[in-house]
Amino acid sequence: MKRQGKLQAGFTYLALLFAVALSGVALAAVGSLWSVERQREKEDELLTIGDQFRAAIASYYERSPGLVKRYPATLDDLAKDNRFLKTQRHLRQVYRDPLTGQNVWGLVSAPEGGIMGVYSLSKAAPMKRSGFALADAEFKGKEKVEDWRFVYRPAKDSMPAAATPSNNLFKKTPNG
């Protein structure tokens, strides 16, 4: 009788060890899936924030007072544009980078000065490789998230006529 009780206790102990090991493997799999899903969420958040930065830079540039359009000198200029009598806000706030968790961004400098775009400083490989919106189509196949550049490039014809070199300011008119 005693021997059968010991065998049963040993079997219960073995079944309990197996259940603990199985639950550990299941938790590891769930943790891995959660990590992948969290990375995808961060990338989606980066795409949203990057598009907001691009739109804010476009607004700042296109609404420049005077004939010469300018890019912002700092990202803070997007949140508080003091070029007008009443402060303009092209961006509600300077957002943090969702992948690094910091308020620091890589900056794409415009040839004529200022900031024409931003990018994440994360060196991570992106989970998303295709299926981007049209504005982000150039991100397809990029090897690192830092290669996703959210840049505003004005249309060629967005420059006012008075500022273009091909205008006829010095052309003689019939009366003068």
Secondary structure in CASP SS format (residue, H / E / C, confidence):
PFRMAT SS
TARGET T0000
AUTHOR 0000-0000-0000
METHOD secondary structure of the structure
MODEL  1
M C 1.00
K H 1.00
R H 1.00
Q H 1.00
G H 1.00
K H 1.00
L H 1.00
Q H 1.00
A H 1.00
G H 1.00
F H 1.00
T H 1.00
Y H 1.00
L H 1.00
A H 1.00
L H 1.00
L H 1.00
F H 1.00
A H 1.00
V H 1.00
A H 1.00
L H 1.00
S H 1.00
G H 1.00
V H 1.00
A H 1.00
L H 1.00
A H 1.00
A H 1.00
V H 1.00
G H 1.00
S H 1.00
L H 1.00
W H 1.00
S H 1.00
V H 1.00
E H 1.00
R H 1.00
Q H 1.00
R H 1.00
E H 1.00
K H 1.00
E H 1.00
D H 1.00
E H 1.00
L H 1.00
L H 1.00
T H 1.00
I H 1.00
G H 1.00
D H 1.00
Q H 1.00
F H 1.00
R H 1.00
A H 1.00
A H 1.00
I H 1.00
A H 1.00
S H 1.00
Y H 1.00
Y H 1.00
E H 1.00
R C 1.00
S C 1.00
P C 1.00
G C 1.00
L C 1.00
V C 1.00
K C 1.00
R C 1.00
Y C 1.00
P C 1.00
A C 1.00
T C 1.00
L C 1.00
D H 1.00
D H 1.00
L H 1.00
A H 1.00
K C 1.00
D E 1.00
N C 1.00
R C 1.00
F C 1.00
L C 1.00
K C 1.00
T C 1.00
Q E 1.00
R C 1.00
H C 1.00
L C 1.00
R C 1.00
Q C 1.00
V C 1.00
Y C 1.00
R C 1.00
D C 1.00
P C 1.00
L C 1.00
T C 1.00
G C 1.00
Q C 1.00
N C 1.00
V C 1.00
W C 1.00
G E 1.00
L E 1.00
V E 1.00
S E 1.00
A C 1.00
P C 1.00
E C 1.00
G C 1.00
G C 1.00
I E 1.00
M E 1.00
G E 1.00
V E 1.00
Y E 1.00
S C 1.00
L C 1.00
S C 1.00
K C 1.00
A C 1.00
A C 1.00
P C 1.00
M C 1.00
K C 1.00
R C 1.00
S C 1.00
G C 1.00
F C 1.00
A C 1.00
L H 1.00
A H 1.00
D H 1.00
A H 1.00
E H 1.00
F H 1.00
K C 1.00
G C 1.00
K C 1.00
E C 1.00
K C 1.00
V H 1.00
E H 1.00
D H 1.00
W C 1.00
R C 1.00
F E 1.00
V E 1.00
Y C 1.00
R C 1.00
P C 1.00
A C 1.00
K H 1.00
D H 1.00
S H 1.00
M C 1.00
P C 1.00
A H 1.00
A H 1.00
A H 1.00
T C 1.00
P C 1.00
S C 1.00
N C 1.00
N C 1.00
L C 1.00
F C 1.00
K C 1.00
K C 1.00
T C 1.00
P C 1.00
N C 1.00
G C 1.00
END
